[in-house]
């Protein structure tokens, strides 16, 4: 009799476990459906809708680190920066080896002009992934903002070794070189950026300014004229006006 009682009890426990596992599996499956919907909405720019879906995914699976990560990115797109930091931090608590979460939290901190905090997160991202070009790039920017142009140039150079087709990194390194008085290096970097993207108005205008600093007025004005046209086409009227003022000043 005791045997049958224990056997029935064991069957009941097994049945309970099976039901529990099925419920958990269904929850996880549903959370992934909400997560996929959220990713699609974020891709199409529906950030509020994406946040709602990621929230549902997290409700069903509180340890869904990717849902926290992507909700954090969606919060950033809506400029809800503190919410973005909170979600990215939660994602890192669940998965402390997520280099993208460190990078993106660093990016948010940089938006808040917490340059040292941003550098700390970029450092962590690079410990996990030493070939993370964007982490080098934006750590370089943070160093530049803190006035350490030499360190910024080192980071930009590392980023370009990994991704040599990033025109913006050449522009940033050129600006840092210009800050140190290296106009020839500055011009070389703007030229490299323009080889990648000939329609980069910022690179064209910056090269024009660097040429003016070197006393090459003719070429400098020529670059500024092209930059002004590009700024006008791209609707950047403030930069267009600055370029035109310089052209009028030096083109006489």
DRENDO-1510 file (C-alpha; in Angstrom, 1 decimal, always signed):
<recs>
REC; n; res; u; v; w
REC; 1; UNK; +0.0; +0.0; +0.0 .
REC; 2; UNK; +2.8; +2.3; +0.9 .
REC; 3; UNK; +4.5; +1.6; -2.4 .
REC; 4; UNK; +1.4; +2.6; -4.4 .
REC; 5; UNK; +1.1; +5.8; -2.3 .
REC; 6; UNK; +4.7; +6.8; -3.0 .
REC; 7; UNK; +4.3; +5.8; -6.7 .
REC; 8; UNK; +1.2; +8.0; -7.0 .
REC; 9; UNK; +3.0; +10.9; -5.2 .
REC; 10; UNK; +5.9; +10.6; -7.6 .
REC; 11; UNK; +3.6; +10.7; -10.6 .
REC; 12; UNK; +1.9; +13.8; -9.2 .
REC; 13; UNK; +5.2; +15.5; -8.7 .
REC; 14; UNK; +6.4; +14.6; -12.2 .
REC; 15; UNK; +3.1; +15.9; -13.6 .
REC; 16; UNK; +3.4; +19.2; -11.7 .
REC; 17; UNK; +7.0; +19.6; -13.0 .
REC; 18; UNK; +5.9; +18.9; -16.6 .
REC; 19; UNK; +3.1; +21.5; -16.3 .
REC; 20; UNK; +5.5; +24.0; -14.8 .
REC; 21; UNK; +8.1; +23.5; -17.5 .
REC; 22; UNK; +5.4; +23.8; -20.2 .
REC; 23; UNK; +4.2; +27.0; -18.7 .
REC; 24; UNK; +7.7; +28.4; -18.5 .
REC; 25; UNK; +8.4; +27.3; -22.1 .
REC; 26; UNK; +5.2; +29.0; -23.3 .
REC; 27; UNK; +6.2; +32.2; -21.5 .
REC; 28; UNK; +9.7; +32.1; -23.0 .
REC; 29; UNK; +8.2; +31.4; -26.5 .
REC; 30; UNK; +5.7; +34.3; -26.1 .
REC; 31; UNK; +8.5; +36.6; -24.8 .
REC; 32; UNK; +10.5; +35.9; -28.0 .
REC; 33; UNK; +7.5; +36.8; -30.1 .
REC; 34; UNK; +7.1; +40.2; -28.4 .
REC; 35; UNK; +10.9; +40.6; -28.7 .
REC; 36; UNK; +10.9; +40.0; -32.4 .
REC; 37; UNK; +8.0; +42.4; -32.8 .
REC; 38; UNK; +9.9; +45.0; -30.9 .
REC; 39; UNK; +13.0; +44.6; -33.0 .
REC; 40; UNK; +10.9; +45.0; -36.2 .
REC; 41; UNK; +9.3; +48.2; -34.8 .
REC; 42; UNK; +12.6; +49.6; -33.7 .
REC; 43; UNK; +14.1; +49.0; -37.2 .
REC; 44; UNK; +11.2; +50.9; -38.7 .
REC; 45; UNK; +11.5; +53.8; -36.3 .
REC; 46; UNK; +8.4; +53.0; -34.1 .
REC; 47; UNK; +10.4; +53.4; -30.9 .
REC; 48; UNK; +7.4; +53.7; -28.6 .
REC; 49; UNK; +5.8; +50.6; -30.0 .
REC; 50; UNK; +9.1; +48.8; -29.7 .
REC; 51; UNK; +9.4; +49.8; -26.0 .
REC; 52; UNK; +5.9; +48.4; -25.4 .
REC; 53; UNK; +6.8; +45.1; -27.0 .
REC; 54; UNK; +10.2; +44.8; -25.2 .
REC; 55; UNK; +8.4; +45.5; -21.9 .
REC; 56; UNK; +6.0; +42.7; -22.6 .
REC; 57; UNK; +8.9; +40.4; -23.4 .
REC; 58; UNK; +10.6; +41.4; -20.1 .
REC; 59; UNK; +7.4; +40.8; -18.1 .
REC; 60; UNK; +7.2; +37.2; -19.4 .
REC; 61; UNK; +11.0; +36.7; -19.0 .
REC; 62; UNK; +12.6; +39.0; -16.4 .
REC; 63; UNK; +16.1; +37.7; -17.3 .
REC; 64; UNK; +15.8; +38.5; -21.0 .
REC; 65; UNK; +19.0; +40.6; -21.4 .
REC; 66; UNK; +18.6; +41.3; -25.1 .
REC; 67; UNK; +15.1; +42.8; -24.5 .
REC; 68; UNK; +16.6; +45.1; -21.9 .
REC; 69; UNK; +19.4; +46.0; -24.3 .
REC; 70; UNK; +17.1; +46.8; -27.2 .
REC; 71; UNK; +14.6; +48.7; -25.0 .
REC; 72; UNK; +17.5; +50.7; -23.7 .
REC; 73; UNK; +18.5; +51.6; -27.3 .
REC; 74; UNK; +14.9; +52.5; -28.1 .
REC; 75; UNK; +14.8; +54.8; -25.0 .
REC; 76; UNK; +18.0; +56.4; -26.3 .
REC; 77; UNK; +16.4; +57.1; -29.7 .
REC; 78; UNK; +13.6; +58.9; -27.9 .
REC; 79; UNK; +16.3; +60.8; -25.8 .
REC; 80; UNK; +15.1; +59.2; -22.6 .
REC; 81; UNK; +18.7; +58.9; -21.5 .
REC; 82; UNK; +18.3; +57.9; -17.9 .
REC; 83; UNK; +15.9; +55.1; -18.8 .
REC; 84; UNK; +18.3; +54.0; -21.5 .
REC; 85; UNK; +21.1; +53.8; -18.9 .
REC; 86; UNK; +18.9; +51.8; -16.5 .
REC; 87; UNK; +18.0; +49.2; -19.1 .
REC; 88; UNK; +21.6; +48.9; -20.4 .
REC; 89; UNK; +22.8; +48.5; -16.8 .
REC; 90; UNK; +20.2; +45.8; -16.2 .
REC; 91; UNK; +21.3; +44.0; -19.4 .
REC; 92; UNK; +24.9; +44.0; -18.1 .
REC; 93; UNK; +23.8; +42.7; -14.7 .
REC; 94; UNK; +22.3; +39.7; -16.5 .
REC; 95; UNK; +25.1; +39.3; -19.0 .
REC; 96; UNK; +28.3; +41.1; -17.9 .
REC; 97; UNK; +30.1; +40.0; -21.1 .
REC; 98; UNK; +28.0; +42.0; -23.5 .
REC; 99; UNK; +30.4; +44.4; -25.2 .
REC; 100; UNK; +27.6; +46.1; -27.1 .
REC; 101; UNK; +25.8; +47.0; -23.9 .
REC; 102; UNK; +29.0; +48.6; -22.5 .
REC; 103; UNK; +29.5; +50.4; -25.8 .
REC; 104; UNK; +26.0; +51.7; -26.0 .
REC; 105; UNK; +25.9; +52.8; -22.3 .
REC; 106; UNK; +29.2; +54.6; -22.9 .
REC; 107; UNK; +27.5; +56.3; -25.9 .
REC; 108; UNK; +24.6; +57.4; -23.7 .
REC; 109; UNK; +27.0; +58.8; -21.1 .
REC; 110; UNK; +28.9; +60.7; -23.8 .
REC; 111; UNK; +25.5; +62.2; -24.8 .
REC; 112; UNK; +25.3; +63.4; -21.2 .
REC; 113; UNK; +28.9; +64.7; -21.5 .
REC; 114; UNK; +30.0; +62.3; -18.8 .
REC; 115; UNK; +33.2; +61.8; -20.7 .
REC; 116; UNK; +35.1; +59.9; -18.0 .
REC; 117; UNK; +32.1; +57.5; -17.5 .
REC; 118; UNK; +31.9; +57.0; -21.2 .
REC; 119; UNK; +35.6; +56.1; -21.3 .
REC; 120; UNK; +35.2; +53.6; -18.5 .
REC; 121; UNK; +32.5; +51.8; -20.5 .
REC; 122; UNK; +34.4; +51.9; -23.7 .
REC; 123; UNK; +37.3; +50.4; -21.8 .
REC; 124; UNK; +35.1; +47.5; -20.7 .
REC; 125; UNK; +33.8; +46.9; -24.2 .
REC; 126; UNK; +37.4; +46.7; -25.5 .
REC; 127; UNK; +38.4; +44.3; -22.8 .
REC; 128; UNK; +35.7; +42.0; -24.1 .
REC; 129; UNK; +36.2; +42.7; -27.8 .
REC; 130; UNK; +39.6; +44.2; -28.6 .
REC; 131; UNK; +38.6; +44.7; -32.3 .
REC; 132; UNK; +35.6; +46.9; -31.5 .
REC; 133; UNK; +36.4; +49.8; -33.9 .
REC; 134; UNK; +33.5; +52.0; -32.8 .
REC; 135; UNK; +34.6; +51.7; -29.1 .
REC; 136; UNK; +38.1; +53.0; -30.1 .
REC; 137; UNK; +36.5; +55.7; -32.2 .
REC; 138; UNK; +34.2; +57.1; -29.5 .
REC; 139; UNK; +36.8; +56.6; -26.7 .
REC; 140; UNK; +39.0; +58.8; -28.9 .
REC; 141; UNK; +36.2; +61.4; -29.1 .
REC; 142; UNK; +35.8; +61.4; -25.3 .
REC; 143; UNK; +39.6; +61.8; -24.9 .
REC; 144; UNK; +39.5; +64.7; -27.3 .
REC; 145; UNK; +36.6; +66.3; -25.3 .
REC; 146; UNK; +38.8; +66.0; -22.2 .
REC; 147; UNK; +41.7; +67.7; -24.0 .
REC; 148; UNK; +43.9; +64.7; -24.5 .
REC; 149; UNK; +44.4; +65.0; -28.3 .
REC; 150; UNK; +47.4; +62.6; -28.3 .
REC; 151; UNK; +45.4; +59.8; -26.7 .
REC; 152; UNK; +42.5; +60.6; -29.1 .
REC; 153; UNK; +44.7; +60.3; -32.1 .
REC; 154; UNK; +46.0; +56.9; -30.8 .
REC; 155; UNK; +42.4; +55.6; -30.5 .
REC; 156; UNK; +41.3; +57.0; -33.9 .
REC; 157; UNK; +44.4; +55.3; -35.5 .
REC; 158; UNK; +43.5; +52.0; -33.8 .
REC; 159; UNK; +39.9; +52.3; -35.0 .
REC; 160; UNK; +41.1; +52.9; -38.6 .
REC; 161; UNK; +43.3; +49.9; -38.6 .
REC; 162; UNK; +40.2; +47.8; -37.9 .
REC; 163; UNK; +37.9; +49.8; -40.2 .
REC; 164; UNK; +39.9; +51.8; -42.7 .
REC; 165; UNK; +36.7; +52.9; -44.6 .
REC; 166; UNK; +35.2; +55.1; -41.9 .
REC; 167; UNK; +35.4; +58.7; -43.2 .
REC; 168; UNK; +34.1; +60.2; -39.9 .
REC; 169; UNK; +37.1; +58.7; -38.0 .
REC; 170; UNK; +39.5; +60.3; -40.5 .
REC; 171; UNK; +37.8; +63.6; -39.9 .
REC; 172; UNK; +38.0; +63.3; -36.2 .
REC; 173; UNK; +41.6; +62.4; -36.3 .
REC; 174; UNK; +42.3; +65.3; -38.6 .
REC; 175; UNK; +40.6; +67.7; -36.2 .
REC; 176; UNK; +42.7; +66.3; -33.3 .
REC; 177; UNK; +45.9; +66.7; -35.3 .
REC; 178; UNK; +44.8; +70.3; -36.1 .
REC; 179; UNK; +44.4; +70.9; -32.4 .
REC; 180; UNK; +48.1; +69.9; -32.0 .
REC; 181; UNK; +49.2; +72.2; -34.8 .
REC; 182; UNK; +49.8; +69.4; -37.3 .
REC; 183; UNK; +48.1; +71.0; -40.3 .
REC; 184; UNK; +49.8; +68.7; -42.9 .
REC; 185; UNK; +48.5; +65.6; -41.0 .
REC; 186; UNK; +45.1; +67.3; -40.6 .
REC; 187; UNK; +44.9; +67.9; -44.4 .
REC; 188; UNK; +46.0; +64.3; -45.1 .
REC; 189; UNK; +43.2; +62.9; -42.9 .
REC; 190; UNK; +40.5; +65.1; -44.5 .
REC; 191; UNK; +41.8; +64.1; -47.9 .
REC; 192; UNK; +41.5; +60.4; -46.9 .
REC; 193; UNK; +37.9; +61.0; -45.7 .
REC; 194; UNK; +37.1; +62.7; -49.1 .
REC; 195; UNK; +38.5; +59.7; -51.0 .
REC; 196; UNK; +35.9; +57.6; -49.2 .
REC; 197; UNK; +33.1; +60.1; -49.5 .
REC; 198; UNK; +33.7; +63.0; -51.9 .
REC; 199; UNK; +30.4; +64.6; -50.8 .
REC; 200; UNK; +31.3; +65.0; -47.2 .
REC; 201; UNK; +30.8; +68.7; -46.7 .
REC; 202; UNK; +32.4; +68.7; -43.3 .
REC; 203; UNK; +35.6; +67.2; -44.6 .
REC; 204; UNK; +35.7; +69.6; -47.5 .
REC; 205; UNK; +35.2; +72.6; -45.4 .
REC; 206; UNK; +37.6; +71.5; -42.7 .
REC; 207; UNK; +40.3; +70.9; -45.3 .
REC; 208; UNK; +39.6; +74.3; -46.7 .
REC; 209; UNK; +40.2; +75.9; -43.3 .
REC; 210; UNK; +43.4; +73.9; -42.8 .
REC; 211; UNK; +44.7; +75.1; -46.1 .
REC; 212; UNK; +43.9; +78.7; -45.2 .
REC; 213; UNK; +45.9; +78.2; -42.0 .
REC; 214; UNK; +48.9; +77.1; -44.1 .
REC; 215; UNK; +48.5; +80.1; -46.3 .
REC; 216; UNK; +47.2; +78.2; -49.4 .
REC; 217; UNK; +44.4; +80.7; -49.9 .
REC; 218; UNK; +43.4; +79.6; -53.5 .
REC; 219; UNK; +43.0; +75.9; -52.7 .
REC; 220; UNK; +41.4; +76.8; -49.3 .
REC; 221; UNK; +38.8; +79.0; -50.9 .
REC; 222; UNK; +38.1; +76.4; -53.6 .
REC; 223; UNK; +37.4; +73.8; -50.9 .
REC; 224; UNK; +35.2; +76.1; -49.0 .
REC; 225; UNK; +33.2; +76.9; -52.2 .
REC; 226; UNK; +32.5; +73.3; -52.8 .
REC; 227; UNK; +31.7; +72.8; -49.1 .
REC; 228; UNK; +29.2; +75.7; -49.2 .
REC; 229; UNK; +27.4; +74.2; -52.1 .
REC; 230; UNK; +27.2; +70.8; -50.4 .
REC; 231; UNK; +26.0; +72.4; -47.1 .
REC; 232; UNK; +23.3; +74.2; -49.1 .
REC; 233; UNK; +22.2; +71.0; -50.9 .
REC; 234; UNK; +22.1; +69.2; -47.5 .
REC; 235; UNK; +20.1; +71.9; -45.8 .
REC; 236; UNK; +22.8; +72.8; -43.3 .
REC; 237; UNK; +22.2; +76.5; -43.5 .
REC; 238; UNK; +24.3; +77.6; -40.4 .
REC; 239; UNK; +27.4; +75.8; -41.8 .
REC; 240; UNK; +26.6; +77.2; -45.3 .
REC; 241; UNK; +26.6; +80.8; -43.9 .
REC; 242; UNK; +29.9; +80.2; -42.1 .
REC; 243; UNK; +31.5; +78.9; -45.3 .
REC; 244; UNK; +30.2; +81.9; -47.3 .
REC; 245; UNK; +31.6; +84.3; -44.7 .
REC; 246; UNK; +35.0; +82.7; -45.0 .
REC; 247; UNK; +34.9; +82.8; -48.8 .
REC; 248; UNK; +34.0; +86.5; -48.8 .
REC; 249; UNK; +36.8; +87.2; -46.4 .
REC; 250; UNK; +39.6; +85.3; -48.1 .
REC; 251; UNK; +38.3; +85.3; -51.7 .
REC; 252; UNK; +38.6; +89.0; -52.2 .
</recs>
